[in-house]
Amino acid sequence: MRPVTICPWAIAPDKKDNFLFDFDMLGLAPALNKALKSANFTQPTPIQNQAIPLALNGHDILGLAQTGTGKTLAFGLPLIDHLLAQPGKPDPKTAKALILAPTRELVNQIADSLRFLTKGSKLRVATVVGGQSINKQIMFLSRGTDILVATPGRLIDLMDRGAVDLGAVRHLVLDEADQMLDLGFIHALRRIAPALGTPRQTMLFSATMPKQMEELSRAYLNNPQRVQVSPPGKAADKITQSVHFVSKPEKPAKLREILSRDSNALTLVFSRTKHGAERLMKGLVADGYNAASIHGNKSQGQRDRAIKAFRAGEVNVLVATDVAARGIDIPGVAYVINFDLPEVPDNYVHRIGRTARAGREGEAIAFCSPEEVDLLLQIQKLMKIEIPVASGSMPEGIETQKPARRQNNRRRGFKPKPANGAGKPSGSKGRRPRRRRPAA
């Protein structure tokens, strides 16, 4: 790693958090400076301000910042700078750098940003995600790539087929790592990490910092430099938040009331389930709204077309679930409406981070039914705020409790397995002995 002079405020961000130096002061490769200028990027955001000098010096990075604060450039610029300084083509089936992200949309967004920065260079950027032809991905990887951006599940599939060799990876980035934990990708990461080359630089970026994240950083990062532009769980400063207390049947009417106030604005609506998102979208279309939906039941092509239409303003209401919406980086989103509150409080932070991006202002509106009061309280506890009430009032006399997975399983007809064989029926192989009929 080539030495870079670290600015004092990159080490002590609490004292110089608002001071932003020019990208020119970083000493990046000329090709990168040219790409930044062509995109009118002159000053880094706070997370870039702190992370880039440290990453250029080869440090492992633990970066904490809300969504929409420029984390892609925070790891992308130093990563590309290092690769430009390493001549030579990658060997077949290999990659020099690996970026893992939880969703297809986020993988595509990261890859698009990196391809723009590497335009005119010989660096190759490849993506592997589910929902697309694995044979095409195998063919592309057969030639090798400099940067591989992937979802963990599809990467495991390619590893099992012998289509990719990660032994040459010397740079690892885990983006939206908290979401990867929520989706259970920790098991995939435990399979992927041993296959990576060493020594390597690892950068982990996240909007929240659950306990598991600390354990993850200790396991995969070597003496990391922690950079943080706001407390974990805090929303961007330019997001105006509010909550409407409404019953579940009243939510559709309240949504239409809010949408009618600014009918041309780009609005992202979050539903808890795939079926709920589709049903809500179809209802809006039937009422004359220009709406689309993205969720796990949609093909990758359908999701890409919906996001493209939303970005272009051809669709101004996009209904989404948490998984499908991660990676939506559209600065023009004016409103985020939580039609259903998320069951995981951290996801609320990620949801509302889809607005007020790139320094703009935005509004986050939440609907809370009596059944969701406990979820709202958990969100407020995480964010250490009380969300202002726009209409209705907190229901009184409701006993709030955390959802119990076992109880839900019982309702679905499942029974928890007895511990240590306790309660197992007598008889061979645990079967209940057959009753004999009494003699006549």
N, C-alpha and C positions, 0 to 999 in steps of 0.2 A: 504494500500500500504506500502511495507516495505521500510525503508529509504535507499537511495543510495547516496554516496558521489558524488556530481556533480563536474566534472572537470572544472577548470576556463575557458578553451577554449570552453567549450560547451555553456557558457553564452556569451562569447565575440568571436564569430567565426571569426570576421574580423581580429583579431590580431593573431589567431593561426589556421588559416584555413588549413594550410598545415601539421599541427602536428597531427598525427594519433596514438592514444594509441592502445594497444592490447585489443582484446575482453576479455582476461583473467582479465583485470583491472576492468571490469564492475561488477563483482560479480554475474554473471548470474548463473542460476541453472546448476549443473554439467552435466545434460543430454543435455542442450543446448551447453555448451562448447565442449562436446564430438562430437555433430553433426557438429559444426562449424569446428572443427579440421579435421574431416573425409572428409569434403569438401574443405580442405586447405584454409579456411577463417581464417586469423590471424589478419588482421588490418581492421577496419571499414572504409567505405568511408566517405567523409566530412558530408553528410546528416545524416549518422548513428552516426558519431562522436558527432554531436550536439543533435540529437533527442533522442537517446536511454537513456542517463542518466536522462533527464527531464521526459521522459515517465515512466521510472522505478519508479520515485518519485510520479507518479500519476497525473502529470500535463496534461491538455488538450494541444494538439500540433497543430499548424498551420505550416505545412512544405512546403517549396517552393524549388523545385529542378527540373532540367531537367529530362526527361525520361532516363533510363539507368544508374542512379546514385545510385541505391540500396535502393529505397524507401520501397520495400517489407520487407526487413530485418529491416529497421528503425522502422516500426510499428510492424512487426511480432515477433521480439525477445522480446521486453518488454511485448507484449500481451501474448505470450506463457509463459513467466516467471511468470506473475501474475496468470495465470490459473493453472500452476503447483503447486502454493502455496495455491490453493483453492481446498481442497479435496472434494470428493463426485461426484456422477454421475448426469448428468443433468436430470431433470424430462422429462417425455414424451412430445413431441411436443415443447420443449423449447430449447433455446440456451443461452450460457453464453456470447458469443461475436458475434458481427455481423460486417461483412466487406462488404460494397457495392462498386461495380465497374460497369462501364458503358457497358462493352461488355462481351460476353461469353468467348472470348479468354483470356481476362485479369482475369476473375474469375478463369478459369482453371489454368492459370499461377500462380496466388497467392496461390491457393489451393495446387498445386504441391510443391511449396516452403515450405508451412507450414507443409505438410505431411512429408516432409523430415526432418524438424526440430523436429517434434513430434514423429518420428519413435522410437519405443521402449517404449513409454509412453502410458497411457490410454486415452489420449486426442483424441477426434474424430473430424474430419474435414469433413463437408458436403458442397456440392455445389448445388445451384438451379439456373438454367438458362432456358431461352426459347429454343425451338427447341428440347427438350428432353422430355421423358415421364413424365408427371406431376404425374401420379399414382405411379411410382417408387420413385419419390421425396417425395411424401406424406408418403409412406411406410417407407422410410429411416428416415424421420423427426419424425415419430411416436415414435421412440425410444429415441429421444432427441439427441442433439449434443453439443459439447463444443464450436466449432467455425463454424459459418455459413457464407459462402461466396456466395454472391447472386447478380444478376442483379435486379434493383428495380422493373421492370415490372413483372417478374415471382414471386417475393416475394409478391407483392400485390395480385396476383392471389391466392397464397397459403393462405394468410391472409383472403381473402374473403371466402375461402372454410373451414376456421377454422382448417387448417392443421398445423399451427405454432402459438405459443404463444411467443411473444417477451418481455413479462413482466420481464423475468429473465435476460435480456441482461444488462450487466454492463460495456461493452466495445464496442464502436462504432468506426469504421474506414471508412472514405470516401476517396477512392483512385481515382485518376484522376478526382477530383471533378469538374474541369473546363469543362471536356468533358461531365460529367453528366448534367451540366447546358446547354451546347450546344444542347444536345439531349432531353431537356425538362423534365428531371427527377426530377426537383425541385418540381413538383406537387406530384410525388410519395413520395418524401422525406417528404413532409408535412403530408402525411398520415401515413408514417412509424414511424416518430419520436415520436408522442404522445403515441404509443404503447410500446415504450422501457421503461425499468426499470430505476429508479433513486435511488440514485445518480449514475452517470456513468462517465467514462472517454471517451472523444471523441478526435480522431485524424483525421485531415483533411490534405490530401496531394494533391499537384497540381503542374503542370509545369508552369502555367501562373497564373496571378492574375488580372482577369477582375474585374470591379466594383461590379458585382453581387457576386463575391467570398467574398468580404469584408462583404457584407450584410449577406451572408450565415454563415460566421464565427461568426458574432455577434449574430445570431439567435440560433446557435446550440453548440457553444463552450463557456466554462466558464473560463474567464480570461486566454486565451491560451498563451502559450509560442511560439513565432514565431521563427522558425529556417529557415535559407535561405543560400544556398551555391552559388547562383548567382542571378543577377537581373532577375525578371520574364520576360519571352520572349526571354531570351538569350540561344543560343544553346551551346552544349558542346564544350569545347575548342579544342578538337581533330577532329572536323568536318571541312573539307575543303568544302566551298560552291562556287558554280558558277551558272551562268544563261546563257542560249542560247536563243537569240531572233530569233524565227522562226515562220512562218505562220502555221496555224492549219493543212493544208494539208501536210506540210513538217515534221511534228512531227514524224510520223512512221519511215521515213527514217533516221532521226537524232537519234532516239532511237536505231535502228539496228546498226548504225555506232558506237555508244558508247558501246553497248553490245559486238560488235565484238572485241573491244580492249582488253577485259579481259573476255573471254568467259566462264571461269571456276569459276569466282567470284560469290558469292551470291549477287543478285541484287533484291531490292524491288522497284517495279514501282507503283506509285499512280495514279489512275484515279478518276475523280470526280464522275462518275455515275456507277451504277451496270452494265448497259448494255454496257457502254464504256469499263469497265474492262474486261468483257467477250469477247467482240469483239476484243479487243487488244490482249488478251491471245491467242485466236484462230488463229489470224493472225501470231503471233510469232511461235506457234506450226507448222503451215503450212509452215513456212520458215525454219523449222528445229531446232528451239530453244526448250530447255527443260523447258517449262513454265507451270505454274498452276495459278489459280485465287481463291481469296476468296472475297466474298461480301454478301450482304443481301439476295440474291436469292439462295444462296447455303445452303444446310442443314448443321446442326452442324457436322454430320459425315464427310461430304465432306470437310468442313473447317478444321477440325482436321487432316484429312489425308493429306491435302495439306500442312499444317504447319509442320507436322511430316516429310514429304518428303523433304521440304525445309530445315528444320533443319539438316536432315541427308545428305544433298547434292545431293539427288536423283533428285531434281528439283532445278535449280540454278536461275530461274527468277520467282518471285512471283508477280502477278499483284493484287492490292488490292484497296479497297475503305477505307476511313477514319474509318468508324465504324468497319469494319471487321478486320482491321489491328491493332487496339488498343489492346495491350497485347502481341504483338509479341516480345519476349525477346530472341533473337538469337544473341549471341555475334559475330558470324562470318559474319554478313551482312556487305559487303564492300561498297556497293553503294545504295543510295536511290535516285531514279529519280522521280521528280515531272512531270509526263507527262502532267497533268493538274494542274494548281495552285489551291489551296483550296480557297473557298469563304470566309472562316473564317481565318484571319491571324494567330490566335493561333494554328490552326491545322498544319500549316507549321512547327512550332516548334516541335509538337508531331511527325510529319512524319519523319523529319530528325533525330529525337532522336532514331529512330530504328537502326541507325548505330553508330559507335564509342561507343559501350557499353562495360562496364566492363574494362575501361581503354584503349581500342583499338582505333585505328585511323579509320576514315571513310570519305567518300566523298558524298556530297549532290549536286545533279545536278537538275536544274530547267529549264523547257521549258516555254517560255513566248511568246504568240502570241499577235498581236496588241490588241485583245479584252481583254487581261488579264493584260495589263499594270497597270491599276488601282489596281488590286489585288497585283501585285508585289510591288507597292509603299506603300500599306498598310502594307505589310509584313516587308519591310525595315524600315518603321516608327516604327512598334512595336519592332523590334529587334535593332533599333538605329544603323544600319549599312547600307552600300551600298554593295550589293552582287556583286562580281567581274564578269565581262562579259567575257564569254569564246568564244562566236562567235555571229555574227550579231551585231545590234546596236538598241538602243532604238528608236522606231518609232517616227517621228516628227509630230507635228501638230495634235496629238490625244487628244481630250478633254476627260479627265478622270472624271468619276462620280461614286458615290456609287450606287450599284444596288437598284432599287426601287421595293419593293414587290408589291405595288399596281399596278404599270405598268405591272409587269409580270402577275398579276391576270387578268388584262383587256385583255392581249393577249390570255389568256386561256379561255376567254369568261365569266369571273366572273365580277360582278359589285359591288363596295363597297356599303355597306348599308348606306343610308342617315342618318345623325345624327338627333335625335329628331323628326323623322318622316318627315323631310323636303323633299320636292319633291315627297311625296307619292301620287299616282294617286287618284283622287276622286272616290267615289263609295263605296259600302259595302265591308268590309274586305280588303280595299286597292286595289280592282280590278278596272280596267278601265271600265267605263260604256259602254254598247253595243251601237253601232251606229244604228240608225234607217234609214231604206231606205226612201229616199224621195218619196212622193206620185207620182204615175204615172200621 
